[in-house]
């Protein structure tokens, strides 16, 4: 369990810890302290998106925590982009 971050640096530290605990192998981005991306994409509490080169949503995962499935994104990327798992 992590305390609510009070700075962007702290938010990055928490995200890094979560990424390591979940053994994620894909790059993860951290929202700003105003939750700009969360507000734009309804990412709360956790959600995974793939954004294509034109800036459009190519894949939208289900809302977490139960819908947070990094393996589904990995499968999608393998099928559509050919990225290795």
Biopython code that builds the backbone (N, CA, C, O; Angstrom):
import numpy as np
from Bio.PDB.StructureBuilder import StructureBuilder

atoms = [
    (1, "UNK", "N", (0.858, -1.174, 0.000)),
    (1, "UNK", "CA", (0.000, 0.000, 0.000)),
    (1, "UNK", "C", (0.899, 1.231, 0.000)),
    (1, "UNK", "O", (1.897, 1.293, 0.719)),
    (2, "UNK", "N", (0.530, 2.191, -0.809)),
    (2, "UNK", "CA", (1.286, 3.431, -0.918)),
    (2, "UNK", "C", (0.442, 4.595, -0.411)),
    (2, "UNK", "O", (-0.781, 4.595, -0.551)),
    (3, "UNK", "N", (1.101, 5.576, 0.173)),
    (3, "UNK", "CA", (0.411, 6.805, 0.560)),
    (3, "UNK", "C", (0.128, 7.617, -0.698)),
    (3, "UNK", "O", (0.842, 7.490, -1.693)),
    (4, "UNK", "N", (-0.914, 8.452, -0.659)),
    (4, "UNK", "CA", (-1.261, 9.306, -1.789)),
    (4, "UNK", "C", (-0.088, 10.242, -2.088)),
    (4, "UNK", "O", (0.346, 10.976, -1.200)),
    (5, "UNK", "N", (0.434, 10.232, -3.322)),
    (5, "UNK", "CA", (1.563, 11.100, -3.664)),
    (5, "UNK", "C", (1.198, 12.576, -3.505)),
    (5, "UNK", "O", (0.068, 12.985, -3.775)),
    (6, "UNK", "N", (2.168, 13.356, -3.066)),
    (6, "UNK", "CA", (1.949, 14.796, -2.890)),
    (6, "UNK", "C", (2.793, 15.620, -3.854)),
    (6, "UNK", "O", (2.698, 16.847, -3.870)),
    (7, "UNK", "N", (3.617, 14.952, -4.659)),
    (7, "UNK", "CA", (4.423, 15.646, -5.667)),
    (7, "UNK", "C", (4.558, 14.724, -6.875)),
    (7, "UNK", "O", (4.321, 13.520, -6.784)),
    (8, "UNK", "N", (4.940, 15.307, -8.001)),
    (8, "UNK", "CA", (5.116, 14.493, -9.201)),
    (8, "UNK", "C", (6.242, 13.486, -9.009)),
    (8, "UNK", "O", (6.131, 12.340, -9.446)),
    (9, "UNK", "N", (7.325, 13.903, -8.360)),
    (9, "UNK", "CA", (8.436, 12.983, -8.109)),
    (9, "UNK", "C", (7.959, 11.796, -7.278)),
    (9, "UNK", "O", (8.298, 10.649, -7.571)),
    (10, "UNK", "N", (7.178, 12.074, -6.250)),
    (10, "UNK", "CA", (6.637, 10.998, -5.416)),
    (10, "UNK", "C", (5.708, 10.107, -6.221)),
    (10, "UNK", "O", (5.709, 8.888, -6.044)),
    (11, "UNK", "N", (4.914, 10.703, -7.103)),
    (11, "UNK", "CA", (4.011, 9.935, -7.952)),
    (11, "UNK", "C", (4.800, 8.988, -8.858)),
    (11, "UNK", "O", (4.404, 7.841, -9.066)),
    (12, "UNK", "N", (5.920, 9.482, -9.394)),
    (12, "UNK", "CA", (6.774, 8.637, -10.234)),
    (12, "UNK", "C", (7.359, 7.485, -9.430)),
    (12, "UNK", "O", (7.453, 6.364, -9.931)),
    (13, "UNK", "N", (7.751, 7.745, -8.197)),
    (13, "UNK", "CA", (8.307, 6.689, -7.341)),
    (13, "UNK", "C", (7.265, 5.599, -7.074)),
    (13, "UNK", "O", (7.577, 4.409, -7.125)),
    (14, "UNK", "N", (6.028, 6.013, -6.791)),
    (14, "UNK", "CA", (4.952, 5.050, -6.546)),
    (14, "UNK", "C", (4.677, 4.234, -7.817)),
    (14, "UNK", "O", (4.529, 3.013, -7.757)),
    (15, "UNK", "N", (4.612, 4.910, -8.951)),
    (15, "UNK", "CA", (4.367, 4.206, -10.219)),
    (15, "UNK", "C", (5.477, 3.202, -10.501)),
    (15, "UNK", "O", (5.213, 2.090, -10.957)),
    (16, "UNK", "N", (6.707, 3.591, -10.233)),
    (16, "UNK", "CA", (7.835, 2.689, -10.438)),
    (16, "UNK", "C", (7.705, 1.454, -9.548)),
    (16, "UNK", "O", (7.935, 0.330, -9.996)),
    (17, "UNK", "N", (7.340, 1.668, -8.300)),
    (17, "UNK", "CA", (7.153, 0.547, -7.375)),
    (17, "UNK", "C", (6.045, -0.385, -7.825)),
    (17, "UNK", "O", (6.184, -1.605, -7.742)),
    (18, "UNK", "N", (4.936, 0.187, -8.305)),
    (18, "UNK", "CA", (3.820, -0.634, -8.799)),
    (18, "UNK", "C", (4.236, -1.407, -10.042)),
    (18, "UNK", "O", (3.923, -2.589, -10.182)),
    (19, "UNK", "N", (4.941, -0.736, -10.940)),
    (19, "UNK", "CA", (5.395, -1.383, -12.169)),
    (19, "UNK", "C", (6.296, -2.573, -11.854)),
    (19, "UNK", "O", (6.171, -3.632, -12.469)),
    (20, "UNK", "N", (7.192, -2.400, -10.907)),
    (20, "UNK", "CA", (8.081, -3.491, -10.513)),
    (20, "UNK", "C", (7.309, -4.621, -9.834)),
    (20, "UNK", "O", (7.559, -5.796, -10.101)),
    (21, "UNK", "N", (6.369, -4.261, -8.955)),
    (21, "UNK", "CA", (5.592, -5.281, -8.247)),
    (21, "UNK", "C", (4.740, -6.100, -9.216)),
    (21, "UNK", "O", (4.547, -7.299, -9.016)),
    (22, "UNK", "N", (4.229, -5.450, -10.268)),
    (22, "UNK", "CA", (3.418, -6.144, -11.271)),
    (22, "UNK", "C", (4.263, -6.804, -12.354)),
    (22, "UNK", "O", (3.737, -7.487, -13.233)),
    (23, "UNK", "N", (5.578, -6.595, -12.284)),
    (23, "UNK", "CA", (6.527, -7.151, -13.255)),
    (23, "UNK", "C", (6.166, -6.749, -14.686)),
    (23, "UNK", "O", (6.222, -7.558, -15.612)),
    (24, "UNK", "N", (5.791, -5.471, -14.838)),
    (24, "UNK", "CA", (5.450, -4.970, -16.167)),
    (24, "UNK", "C", (6.717, -4.817, -16.993)),
    (24, "UNK", "O", (7.747, -4.370, -16.488)),
    (25, "UNK", "N", (6.636, -5.187, -18.252)),
    (25, "UNK", "CA", (7.786, -5.069, -19.145)),
    (25, "UNK", "C", (7.570, -3.986, -20.199)),
    (25, "UNK", "O", (8.456, -3.726, -21.013)),
    (26, "UNK", "N", (6.400, -3.359, -20.187)),
    (26, "UNK", "CA", (6.106, -2.304, -21.156)),
    (26, "UNK", "C", (6.360, -0.937, -20.517)),
    (26, "UNK", "O", (6.291, -0.802, -19.295)),
    (27, "UNK", "N", (6.650, 0.067, -21.330)),
    (27, "UNK", "CA", (6.835, 1.407, -20.768)),
    (27, "UNK", "C", (5.536, 1.896, -20.129)),
    (27, "UNK", "O", (4.449, 1.621, -20.635)),
    (28, "UNK", "N", (5.650, 2.607, -19.039)),
    (28, "UNK", "CA", (4.497, 3.178, -18.350)),
    (28, "UNK", "C", (4.683, 4.678, -18.234)),
    (28, "UNK", "O", (5.784, 5.156, -17.959)),
    (29, "UNK", "N", (3.617, 5.410, -18.442)),
    (29, "UNK", "CA", (3.653, 6.858, -18.313)),
    (29, "UNK", "C", (2.935, 7.256, -17.042)),
    (29, "UNK", "O", (2.014, 6.570, -16.598)),
    (30, "UNK", "N", (3.357, 8.370, -16.454)),
    (30, "UNK", "CA", (2.774, 8.841, -15.205)),
    (30, "UNK", "C", (2.039, 10.144, -15.483)),
    (30, "UNK", "O", (2.602, 11.074, -16.062)),
    (31, "UNK", "N", (0.784, 10.204, -15.069)),
    (31, "UNK", "CA", (-0.028, 11.403, -15.250)),
    (31, "UNK", "C", (0.494, 12.539, -14.376)),
    (31, "UNK", "O", (1.159, 12.305, -13.367)),
    (32, "UNK", "N", (0.186, 13.766, -14.774)),
    (32, "UNK", "CA", (0.596, 14.917, -13.963)),
    (32, "UNK", "C", (-0.266, 15.010, -12.702)),
    (32, "UNK", "O", (-1.212, 14.240, -12.533)),
    (33, "UNK", "N", (0.058, 15.935, -11.838)),
    (33, "UNK", "CA", (-0.642, 16.048, -10.560)),
    (33, "UNK", "C", (-2.079, 16.548, -10.724)),
    (33, "UNK", "O", (-2.877, 16.440, -9.792)),
    (34, "UNK", "N", (-2.415, 17.090, -11.886)),
    (34, "UNK", "CA", (-3.794, 17.519, -12.153)),
    (34, "UNK", "C", (-4.621, 16.396, -12.777)),
    (34, "UNK", "O", (-5.807, 16.574, -13.054)),
    (35, "UNK", "N", (-3.990, 15.233, -12.998)),
    (35, "UNK", "CA", (-4.656, 14.063, -13.585)),
    (35, "UNK", "C", (-5.241, 14.360, -14.964)),
    (35, "UNK", "O", (-6.360, 13.951, -15.275)),
    (36, "UNK", "N", (-4.480, 15.067, -15.776)),
    (36, "UNK", "CA", (-4.948, 15.484, -17.095)),
    (36, "UNK", "C", (-5.344, 14.297, -17.967)),
    (36, "UNK", "O", (-6.405, 14.317, -18.592)),
    (37, "UNK", "N", (-4.509, 13.272, -18.016)),
    (37, "UNK", "CA", (-4.808, 12.101, -18.847)),
    (37, "UNK", "C", (-5.976, 11.318, -18.261)),
    (37, "UNK", "O", (-6.863, 10.882, -18.994)),
    (38, "UNK", "N", (-5.980, 11.139, -16.957)),
    (38, "UNK", "CA", (-7.080, 10.446, -16.291)),
    (38, "UNK", "C", (-8.412, 11.112, -16.623)),
    (38, "UNK", "O", (-9.382, 10.429, -16.953)),
    (39, "UNK", "N", (-8.463, 12.430, -16.538)),
    (39, "UNK", "CA", (-9.696, 13.155, -16.828)),
    (39, "UNK", "C", (-10.094, 13.036, -18.298)),
    (39, "UNK", "O", (-11.283, 12.974, -18.614)),
    (40, "UNK", "N", (-9.125, 13.006, -19.186)),
    (40, "UNK", "CA", (-9.423, 12.927, -20.616)),
    (40, "UNK", "C", (-9.859, 11.530, -21.046)),
    (40, "UNK", "O", (-10.697, 11.398, -21.938)),
    (41, "UNK", "N", (-9.306, 10.480, -20.426)),
    (41, "UNK", "CA", (-9.539, 9.116, -20.890)),
    (41, "UNK", "C", (-10.270, 8.224, -19.890)),
    (41, "UNK", "O", (-10.401, 7.023, -20.128)),
    (42, "UNK", "N", (-10.739, 8.771, -18.796)),
    (42, "UNK", "CA", (-11.457, 7.985, -17.783)),
    (42, "UNK", "C", (-10.624, 6.798, -17.335)),
    (42, "UNK", "O", (-11.111, 5.668, -17.316)),
    (43, "UNK", "N", (-9.376, 7.042, -16.975)),
    (43, "UNK", "CA", (-8.463, 5.974, -16.598)),
    (43, "UNK", "C", (-8.615, 5.484, -15.172)),
    (43, "UNK", "O", (-7.952, 4.517, -14.796)),
    (44, "UNK", "N", (-9.448, 6.099, -14.372)),
    (44, "UNK", "CA", (-9.558, 5.750, -12.965)),
    (44, "UNK", "C", (-10.218, 4.400, -12.788)),
    (44, "UNK", "O", (-11.120, 4.094, -13.568)),
    (45, "UNK", "N", (-9.850, 3.572, -11.836)),
    (45, "UNK", "CA", (-8.641, 3.712, -11.032)),
    (45, "UNK", "C", (-7.394, 3.255, -11.767)),
    (45, "UNK", "O", (-6.321, 3.819, -11.552)),
    (46, "UNK", "N", (-7.498, 2.254, -12.624)),
    (46, "UNK", "CA", (-6.383, 1.845, -13.479)),
    (46, "UNK", "C", (-6.972, 1.469, -14.823)),
    (46, "UNK", "O", (-8.052, 0.884, -14.913)),
    (47, "UNK", "N", (-6.237, 1.818, -15.862)),
    (47, "UNK", "CA", (-6.700, 1.456, -17.199)),
    (47, "UNK", "C", (-5.525, 1.541, -18.153)),
    (47, "UNK", "O", (-4.645, 2.386, -17.985)),
    (48, "UNK", "N", (-5.505, 0.687, -19.136)),
    (48, "UNK", "CA", (-4.418, 0.653, -20.105)),
    (48, "UNK", "C", (-4.931, 1.070, -21.476)),
    (48, "UNK", "O", (-5.990, 0.631, -21.924)),
    (49, "UNK", "N", (-4.153, 1.932, -22.132)),
    (49, "UNK", "CA", (-4.481, 2.388, -23.471)),
    (49, "UNK", "C", (-3.268, 2.217, -24.367)),
    (49, "UNK", "O", (-2.128, 2.290, -23.907)),
    (50, "UNK", "N", (-3.521, 1.990, -25.654)),
    (50, "UNK", "CA", (-2.481, 2.075, -26.679)),
    (50, "UNK", "C", (-2.909, 3.229, -27.578)),
    (50, "UNK", "O", (-4.016, 3.232, -28.118)),
    (51, "UNK", "N", (-2.031, 4.198, -27.731)),
    (51, "UNK", "CA", (-2.290, 5.361, -28.567)),
    (51, "UNK", "C", (-1.489, 5.201, -29.856)),
    (51, "UNK", "O", (-0.282, 4.965, -29.810)),
    (52, "UNK", "N", (-2.159, 5.328, -31.013)),
    (52, "UNK", "CA", (-1.449, 5.144, -32.273)),
    (52, "UNK", "C", (-0.655, 6.395, -32.658)),
    (52, "UNK", "O", (-0.688, 7.405, -31.955)),
    (53, "UNK", "N", (0.049, 6.310, -33.770)),
    (53, "UNK", "CA", (0.927, 7.405, -34.194)),
    (53, "UNK", "C", (0.174, 8.695, -34.465)),
    (53, "UNK", "O", (0.753, 9.777, -34.365)),
    (54, "UNK", "N", (-1.096, 8.606, -34.804)),
    (54, "UNK", "CA", (-1.876, 9.817, -35.073)),
    (54, "UNK", "C", (-2.502, 10.400, -33.808)),
    (54, "UNK", "O", (-3.200, 11.411, -33.867)),
    (55, "UNK", "N", (-2.249, 9.756, -32.654)),
    (55, "UNK", "CA", (-2.774, 10.251, -31.387)),
    (55, "UNK", "C", (-4.156, 9.724, -31.038)),
    (55, "UNK", "O", (-4.787, 10.220, -30.105)),
    (56, "UNK", "N", (-4.632, 8.735, -31.766)),
    (56, "UNK", "CA", (-5.948, 8.155, -31.502)),
    (56, "UNK", "C", (-5.813, 6.894, -30.648)),
    (56, "UNK", "O", (-4.783, 6.221, -30.666)),
    (57, "UNK", "N", (-6.859, 6.596, -29.912)),
    (57, "UNK", "CA", (-6.869, 5.383, -29.093)),
    (57, "UNK", "C", (-7.035, 4.175, -30.007)),
    (57, "UNK", "O", (-8.047, 4.042, -30.695)),
    (58, "UNK", "N", (-6.036, 3.298, -30.008)),
    (58, "UNK", "CA", (-6.085, 2.080, -30.805)),
    (58, "UNK", "C", (-6.582, 0.898, -29.972)),
    (58, "UNK", "O", (-7.178, -0.038, -30.506)),
    (59, "UNK", "N", (-6.334, 0.945, -28.676)),
    (59, "UNK", "CA", (-6.768, -0.113, -27.759)),
    (59, "UNK", "C", (-7.132, 0.546, -26.438)),
    (59, "UNK", "O", (-6.387, 1.387, -25.934)),
    (60, "UNK", "N", (-8.267, 0.171, -25.879)),
    (60, "UNK", "CA", (-8.683, 0.659, -24.563)),
    (60, "UNK", "C", (-9.021, -0.539, -23.696)),
    (60, "UNK", "O", (-9.971, -1.273, -23.968)),
    (61, "UNK", "N", (-8.234, -0.725, -22.655)),
    (61, "UNK", "CA", (-8.511, -1.801, -21.726)),
    (61, "UNK", "C", (-9.677, -1.437, -20.815)),
    (61, "UNK", "O", (-10.140, -0.296, -20.803)),
    (62, "UNK", "N", (-10.132, -2.397, -20.072)),
    (62, "UNK", "CA", (-11.239, -2.171, -19.145)),
    (62, "UNK", "C", (-10.709, -1.512, -17.871)),
    (62, "UNK", "O", (-9.523, -1.600, -17.555)),
    (63, "UNK", "N", (-11.620, -0.845, -17.144)),
    (63, "UNK", "CA", (-11.221, -0.186, -15.917)),
    (63, "UNK", "C", (-10.826, -1.206, -14.859)),
    (63, "UNK", "O", (-11.410, -2.285, -14.753)),
    (64, "UNK", "N", (-9.815, -0.829, -14.080)),
    (64, "UNK", "CA", (-9.326, -1.694, -13.024)),
    (64, "UNK", "C", (-10.041, -1.422, -11.722)),
    (64, "UNK", "O", (-10.937, -0.582, -11.651)),
    (65, "UNK", "N", (-9.649, -2.119, -10.726)),
    (65, "UNK", "CA", (-8.488, -2.988, -10.729)),
    (65, "UNK", "C", (-8.730, -4.348, -11.386)),
    (65, "UNK", "O", (-7.770, -5.005, -11.787)),
    (66, "UNK", "N", (-9.982, -4.785, -11.507)),
    (66, "UNK", "CA", (-10.240, -6.117, -12.051)),
    (66, "UNK", "C", (-10.036, -6.177, -13.551)),
    (66, "UNK", "O", (-9.741, -7.244, -14.091)),
    (67, "UNK", "N", (-10.186, -5.053, -14.235)),
    (67, "UNK", "CA", (-9.998, -5.027, -15.678)),
    (67, "UNK", "C", (-8.584, -4.680, -16.098)),
    (67, "UNK", "O", (-8.296, -4.591, -17.292)),
    (68, "UNK", "N", (-7.694, -4.483, -15.130)),
    (68, "UNK", "CA", (-6.296, -4.133, -15.408)),
    (68, "UNK", "C", (-5.558, -5.408, -15.785)),
    (68, "UNK", "O", (-5.147, -6.176, -14.915)),
    (69, "UNK", "N", (-5.392, -5.629, -17.082)),
    (69, "UNK", "CA", (-4.807, -6.879, -17.582)),
    (69, "UNK", "C", (-3.669, -6.569, -18.547)),
    (69, "UNK", "O", (-3.884, -6.552, -19.759)),
    (70, "UNK", "N", (-2.466, -6.323, -18.039)),
    (70, "UNK", "CA", (-1.333, -6.038, -18.925)),
    (70, "UNK", "C", (-1.100, -7.118, -19.974)),
    (70, "UNK", "O", (-0.632, -6.821, -21.073)),
    (71, "UNK", "N", (-1.420, -8.358, -19.649)),
    (71, "UNK", "CA", (-1.211, -9.437, -20.611)),
    (71, "UNK", "C", (-2.132, -9.282, -21.830)),
    (71, "UNK", "O", (-1.772, -9.713, -22.925)),
    (72, "UNK", "N", (-3.308, -8.677, -21.657)),
    (72, "UNK", "CA", (-4.201, -8.433, -22.792)),
    (72, "UNK", "C", (-3.597, -7.395, -23.735)),
    (72, "UNK", "O", (-3.700, -7.520, -24.955)),
    (73, "UNK", "N", (-2.970, -6.374, -23.162)),
    (73, "UNK", "CA", (-2.304, -5.362, -23.994)),
    (73, "UNK", "C", (-1.140, -6.006, -24.737)),
    (73, "UNK", "O", (-0.934, -5.735, -25.920)),
    (74, "UNK", "N", (-0.382, -6.851, -24.057)),
    (74, "UNK", "CA", (0.744, -7.537, -24.709)),
    (74, "UNK", "C", (0.245, -8.397, -25.866)),
    (74, "UNK", "O", (0.859, -8.416, -26.933)),
    (75, "UNK", "N", (-0.857, -9.104, -25.666)),
    (75, "UNK", "CA", (-1.431, -9.919, -26.741)),
    (75, "UNK", "C", (-1.866, -9.037, -27.907)),
    (75, "UNK", "O", (-1.599, -9.358, -29.065)),
    (76, "UNK", "N", (-2.538, -7.919, -27.602)),
    (76, "UNK", "CA", (-3.000, -7.000, -28.644)),
    (76, "UNK", "C", (-1.819, -6.443, -29.438)),
    (76, "UNK", "O", (-1.852, -6.401, -30.667)),
    (77, "UNK", "N", (-0.785, -6.021, -28.727)),
    (77, "UNK", "CA", (0.394, -5.469, -29.400)),
    (77, "UNK", "C", (1.063, -6.522, -30.280)),
    (77, "UNK", "O", (1.513, -6.213, -31.383)),
    (78, "UNK", "N", (1.130, -7.746, -29.804)),
    (78, "UNK", "CA", (1.717, -8.826, -30.598)),
    (78, "UNK", "C", (0.913, -9.036, -31.879)),
    (78, "UNK", "O", (1.477, -9.171, -32.965)),
    (79, "UNK", "N", (-0.403, -9.062, -31.735)),
    (79, "UNK", "CA", (-1.270, -9.321, -32.883)),
    (79, "UNK", "C", (-1.283, -8.159, -33.892)),
    (79, "UNK", "O", (-1.268, -8.391, -35.101)),
    (80, "UNK", "N", (-1.310, -6.924, -33.403)),
    (80, "UNK", "CA", (-1.486, -5.770, -34.295)),
    (80, "UNK", "C", (-0.210, -5.071, -34.708)),
    (80, "UNK", "O", (-0.157, -4.444, -35.766)),
    (81, "UNK", "N", (0.808, -5.173, -33.891)),
    (81, "UNK", "CA", (2.040, -4.430, -34.161)),
    (81, "UNK", "C", (3.239, -5.363, -34.351)),
    (81, "UNK", "O", (4.255, -4.978, -34.930)),
    (82, "UNK", "N", (3.103, -6.576, -33.862)),
    (82, "UNK", "CA", (4.181, -7.529, -33.974)),
    (82, "UNK", "C", (5.265, -7.366, -32.930)),
    (82, "UNK", "O", (6.378, -7.867, -33.093)),
    (83, "UNK", "N", (4.930, -6.648, -31.835)),
    (83, "UNK", "CA", (5.915, -6.491, -30.765)),
    (83, "UNK", "C", (6.071, -7.795, -30.009)),
    (83, "UNK", "O", (5.085, -8.483, -29.746)),
    (84, "UNK", "N", (7.305, -8.145, -29.655)),
    (84, "UNK", "CA", (7.513, -9.398, -28.904)),
    (84, "UNK", "C", (6.971, -9.286, -27.491)),
    (84, "UNK", "O", (6.879, -8.194, -26.928)),
    (85, "UNK", "N", (6.623, -10.403, -26.941)),
    (85, "UNK", "CA", (6.131, -10.463, -25.556)),
    (85, "UNK", "C", (7.270, -10.556, -24.599)),
    (85, "UNK", "O", (7.056, -10.616, -23.389)),
]
sb = StructureBuilder()
sb.init_structure("model")
sb.init_model(0)
sb.init_chain("A")
sb.init_seg("    ")
for serial, (resi, resn, name, xyz) in enumerate(atoms, 1):
    if name == "N":
        sb.init_residue(resn, " ", resi, " ")
    sb.init_atom(name, np.array(xyz, "f"), 0.0, 1.0, " ", f" {name:<3s}", serial, name[0])
structure = sb.get_structure()
